[in-house]
């Protein structure tokens, strides 16, 4: 059986931009729990609204935040 999945690359963006999860939380209003879930690839139901906020914050595309990975 092949398991395909979406993975989040938020930690990469945080490192590249030298930000913290707290910086993101304050600037975007995204909860600490949601950011933690995204960073740990535990949030499979991320909203478009949250993705929009992250894209605006990092000035990036959705593909910079998440990607489809085949096993």
C-alpha angles and dihedrals in degrees: 000000000000117000114202122186148173114243127195123230098194093125089057091053092046091052095044092050094038092233133137131228086248091056089053093045093052095045098043107026091233108147121251089239092055092048090049091050091050093047090051094044090242098119107084092163101059110161126237086236091059092046089050091053092049093048091051092047095050096031089232144121126263089252089063089060101040139015140188112245125191118212 
